[in-house]
Amino acid sequence: MKLRDFIRRIKNAKGVATSLVEATATIGVGAVLATVAIGAGVNAINDAKVQTAVEDVRQIGQGIFSFYKDNNFYPMFVDGHVTGPSDSTYTQLVSANGSYPAVTGDVATSWAITPNTVSQYGSTDGFTGDRLLSGHDSMEDQLVLNELGFVLGSWDATHYYPLRGSYASDPTRGYHGPYVQNLPPTDPWGNKYLVNIQALSPQYLIAYTASHPSSTPGIISVAVLVCSAGENRILETNGAQPASTAVVSGDDICFRVK
């Protein structure tokens, strides 16, 4: 076909240019709509994760309340048969699985988390994920399994709380868990949930008060929080705040136990 014949056919093809413009516009509109739909879908997923975390921290907090109701002390002791005001306790309860969130400065100190090394621990506690840091016990141990500080292969008979019916003076008292049904292995972003459980220990509060002089007489109460580091995976809420002025920082999601 000669060039002049091809040009003549194009000129005689009515509606071709219009069709091309319409097609281009249709594709452009479709791309915009697809972008909007994807954005809405991502937002819906993020919102669902936030709501899941909100429900999880509430459920864990309620489990701690239920534990106290049954036992007359909180789930924080190293030895379940030695649960007095001056006996050994854990500093934090954390999810057995998942990674420790990133932390810096005072926040890291208040949660007893070592910055920059929180993801370098192998599993030694019978669970997958990071090893629990020194002074930490898992929520599973305390609220579900009644195997305190359980290390695979080395559990012994002293590392549990007396069961309901074990106290002759009060048959209704004693461990009657699990206290959290379907405890999540991690928060929705793969990090551990954390509870600064030591803030319920009288000996910790005495030491805290001594290091934080106050014009108000008496022992300073410290806020007890169940926290997720949220979407940014950075824990920004200080775990050693006076209860009267405690705040949740950043995008952390927390439930206040006390």
HELIX and SHEET records of a PDB file:
HELIX    1   1 LEU A    3  ASN A   12  1                                  10    
HELIX    2   2 VAL A   16  ASN A   71  1                                  56    
HELIX    3   3 GLY A  105  SER A  110  1                                   6    
HELIX    4   4 MET A  139  MET A  139  1                                   1    
HELIX    5   5 GLU A  140  LEU A  145  3                                   6    
HELIX    6   6 ILE A  197  LEU A  200  5                                   4    
HELIX    7   7 PRO A  202  SER A  211  1                                  10    
SHEET    1   A 5 HIS A 136  SER A 138  0                                        
SHEET    2   A 5 GLN A  92  VAL A  94  1                                        
SHEET    3   A 5 LEU A 194  VAL A 195 -1                                        
SHEET    4   A 5 LEU A 225  SER A 228 -1                                        
SHEET    5   A 5 ILE A 253  ARG A 256 -1                                        
END                                                                             
